Structures are given as C-alpha cells and as structure tokens.
Amino acid sequence: ALLSSVVRKAPIALSHLLRRSVTGEPSAFSPIVSIALRWSAKGTNNRRIHSESCLHHGEYEWKDPKSPDEIVNVTFIDKDGQPRQVKGKVGDNILYLAHRHRIELEGACEASLACTTCHVYVDGEHLSKLQNATEEEEDLLDLAPCLAENSRLGCQIILTKELEGITLTVPKITRNFYVDGHVPQPH
Amino acid sequence: TMNSCNGISARLVLVRRFVSTCTRQNTSTRVGIVGSGPAGFYTAHHLIKHNSNLHVDIFDRLPIPFGLVRYGVAPDHPDVKNVINQFSVLAESERCRFIGNVSLGKDITLAQLQPFYHALVLAYGADDDTFLRVPGEDLDGVLSARAFVGWYNGLPEHAHLNPDLSGDTAVIIGQGNVAIDVARMLLTPISILETTDICEHALEAFRKSSVRRVWLVGRRGPLQVAFTIKEFREMTKLPECLAVLDRADFEGVRELPADMPRPRKRLTELLVKTADAVGSEPATGSRKEWGLRFLRSPVAFLCDQQRRKVSGVKLEINKLEGDPLSARAVGTGHFETLDCSLALRSIGYKTKPVDKDVPFDPKGGIIPNLNGYVSTGLYCSGWVKTGPIGVILSTMNDAFETADTILNDLQHGNLPTPSDSGDVLELLFTLPGLHPTSFSDWKLIDQVEQSHGRPKGKPREKVTSLEMMMNIIRTHSAQN
C-alpha cells in the first residue's frame, strides 16, 4: 500500500522537483531522497502518506518567472464572472497561483486531497492536456456541487507550457449541499 | 478559582491577553459569532475579507476553538484538519478575537450578548443526539456514535464514556460517514492508530478490544447509503480486514439508469464490485470483518436475563416503496436478530435550542432563516441553519452565504446600531464564575498537547479535561 501510494503521488511531486532543476534552484538532495525525506517528515504524524501536491505551500508561486520561456498565461474567471489574466510559470500549482493573485479560491486542506474547496472548471481545449485525475481526486470531485465533465481540483493542476492560455472558472456558490444533486424527501 | 486578593490583577492580565491582538475602534462594524467550528470561522473569514472596517468576536462554550474540526474529524484523517492553520491565522489577526469558555444559554443570554454587536451569528452546530426511541436503548453498551467519536477525539464531556469493547461484534445503526468512521476506528490496526492524535484512553481501550466484526445496518437499500465513496473505498482497503457484502443485496442495482448522478453511480458501482469480490480474495487469515446490512430497522435492543447489558438487536425487515431517489422504508412484519455486544446509534446529530430568544423549528431541527437571516441583527450559519449534514466544503459555502447576507444588510443600512458601545469582555468579567479564554490560551494548551505527544510519536496528546485546560491557563498567568 505504501509503495502504490508513493507511485501514485510521484508524478506531481517529481514535477515540482523538475521545476527546481528548470529554474536552477539549488537542491541539496537528489530527487528520490528529497521525496523520501519530505514524506518521512510527514510520516511521523501518520503512517499513511499524505498526498501533498505542492512542496512549498505557495512560496514557489510567489516567485516571478525567471525567463519568458517559463511563462504560462492563465485566465481565471472569478466567482463574479470577471476574467483575470495572470502570468504563471511552469511548475506553478493553480491553487497557490490563484492565492498569489487574490483570486478567491479556497484551499482548506492545503493541497493534500482531503477536501473539495478548490474545485474549478477547465476550458475544453486544455482539459485533455491535463494529467488524468487520480481515483482519489475523482472521489473528492463527487462531493463538488454542480459537478461537470470539465471539473477538476485546482490543487492538482500544475502548469506546463502545454497549458498556455488555459482558462479556469471558479464556481459560483450554490445552496445545494447534497453530493449528487439530491433534494431530500422525508422518509 | 480567583480570590478577591488577586482578582483585580488577574483580570488585568486577562484584558491584556485579549486586547493585545485586537485594535478596536468604535466606528467599525462589530459582528459576534457563537461557535468556533468551520461555520463560525468561515463566516468570519468571508466578512473580514470583504469589509476592511469590520471586527469579529468568535465565541465558543469550550475554552478552546475549532469545534468539529478538532472533535469530529477522525484521528487518521489529519489532512482534513489542515484548515485549522487558516483559522489560526484569522484568529490571530487584528480584526478577529476568540473568546472561549462562554456558553450561550448557560453563561450568557442572547439578550445580554446582542447589544454589543451590529450582527450576531449563531453557528453552534448540533451537539445533541437523535434517538431511535425503541425499547432497550438505555441498556449498557448502547451508545450514540456521536458520543463515541467525542470519546476517541477527547471531547471533555465524553472522556469517561468507557465503552465496553470486550465482545466480538459491534452493530452500528446508520450508514453515513460517521458510521463508517466509527467502524474504521474499531477495525484499524493499533500500529496505525498509535501514531495519530487519538486520545490515550481510547488507544488503551482499542488495544484491549476484542471487537472483530462490525455491521452497519441501514433501513433502506444500497442506493440510499449516506456515506461517500472516499470513505467507503478506505474501508475496502483496511489492512487485515475483509468486507463481507452479500451479492443478493445488489441484484436490483447492477443496471443503473443513464441519468443517475455521477457520485451515486460511482459509489454504487464500487459497492457492487466489492460485493462481487467477496470470496475471491486469497485467504489471508484476516481476523476482522465488516459488512452492510440493508432493509433493516431496529425495533428493540435485547439483553440477557441477568444483566442490563446489550446482547443483540431485533430488526424488522423492510421493503422499499417509491422511486430510488425518494424511496421509503416500509416494515414487512418479519423480524430477525443480530447478536452484538456493542450497539452504536448513528442516525444523525441534532441541534437544540439554547436560548429562549432563539427561534427554533423542532421538526426540522434548525433555526428558521432566509439565506442565514433570522431576525433584525440575528443570523445563523452551518448546521444550525441547514441541518446536521455536510462536509467542510458545504459548511464553507453556507457560511459564505450567511456572510454575504450580512454584508448586503450592512450595505443597505439594515443592521441595528449596538446599544452598548463598550467591549463585551467588560460584561463577561462581571459575571460570577465566568473565566473567558483567549486564543493565546489555546496556544498554551496546543504547546502542552504537542509536547506530551512527541515522546509517544503522536502529533499531540489532547488535554481531555476542562479542569486541566483551565489549570494550564491559570498556571501560566500566575507565572507571568
């Protein structure tokens, strides 16, 4: 169970380590050791591996792109339907990029796949370019109000050059609290 | 207790602790929130974010904050509790103040509190039980799941629950996420539990527990289960534990209508897949098992002649009437018995009216409201508003809705002017026997809990007695 957990979460964690090498940030440890250390640090709390898609909790997203090659243009449509164009960079986590630019997107569990508060809609053209959602993400998406075909969790989207021009829409607040659109009847 | 000799200096210390992180101005909008769980904090978060001239006081009847995030979320789900970090930043910010150990209805009335605020928000959730009202519900060994969760999570009022885990079968009435949490706690290997923030008294009890079989009993069928897929999937992956589902229960749900909402469809497919896999796993010598029993309603809890201790539950077999989305369970007049040594009632939490001036709908178990508005200057948020259903996401959305209603009323001049322009703390300090706590006090307890947990390899060892919490706070005050 441990190994499959590691393998499942590896792509996202590795992409973060990849971005470190792209940006030239010094990394004291090799990628594998880095992942192991990160998880062992968390593991003292819980034997099960936490799935954290961002190693820095938003610090990386506050850094500007170092060169034009890194830039990925992103459009957020906020809760009021207003478009906001921001310059992200390769390796940015959408949730923390949104926070940097004060887009109202909540991240209650801090990108650990334990809530659904960062639910966003992805534009059709870029939806297929995203890494497939893991089973864990799909299970959480089931709880999102107004779930649609193009629903994803923002904290699971990491920018690549391929996602240039991506548009992410933040859902409007709805009053529907049942997970499948159900309206309760007395029984 | 504070005696009169050092009463004045002690009160000065208290005021200093509260005021240091809060710059209060008379011209700002003042909002009071009763309840410091997700509903309370998310309401505060949204209000403060959208109005720069607004201050919030968040009250809780316990000396420490966070409500169900601390006392409801299971110990083995620590990531769900990460939201506490965000709430802590808010509580320590200039325009937010936590005031604990003040109980609405017991220590202070609505009429005493309201005059200090432009708006008062009731966000105190649901801490009462729904009862089955069947014979034997008062037997030893018949417990509320809510109390059981409070017990392993260290809620002071349930610290001495002392459930008897010496038998081999537990029956849980209810098939929601709380029922699943309880089942998982009963069946999770100790080696996993002992690295969590589960309370030591519960860990000891689980170490000695001989419960190896847990049934979750629901009055309707597979299409009506209230638990969600993440939690069910977690059960299927429990180490050293077998899922025992009966294929026959799923005959009617193999073919699902095309327009069935995705969440229900995915969950039902997983249920069917799990049932189909029963018997095909290699024999691992697993000592534990759990299962779902459908179409069964408890009509009585049974005990043997000598003792008032539960030995089983009598169930009536139901049939379903109506379409799947609104199916009703109807008794058939046929019965069966399920042996058990522990029975847990997990059929929903309930809100109770805490103050005579708070309107309450006993049938729906909520405070009647329109988008959170109750009456002039009075609002509600969270489970008192919607009923006790929903995860942090839904409570968050709901809290934002109430906050928007308040902001809207503020904008249109519909909020009353506080008749008392003073600080509510001045009143609280005059009430006999009241010892309000601050967020700094919580941080003291937080440090103590973490330092007690560290040598045991746990993130914290929770303080489970109110007396001990207040002692920690007073000792620190005296030293400083």
Interface residues (C-beta under 8 A of the other chain):
Chain A: A1 T44 N45 N46 R47 R48 H50 S51 E106 A108 C109 E110 S112 L113 A114 C115 T116 T117 E135 E136 E138 D139 L140 D142 L143 A144 P145 L147 I173 T174 R175 F177 Y178 V179 D180 G181 H182 Q185 H187
Chain B: D76 H77 P78 D79 V80 N82 V83 N85 Q86 S191 I192 T195 T196 R220 T228 I229 K230 R233 K237 P239 P261 R262 P263 R264 R266 L267 L325 S326 A327 R328 A329 T386 I389 G390 V391 I392 L393 S394 M396 N397 D398 F400 E401 D404 G457 P459
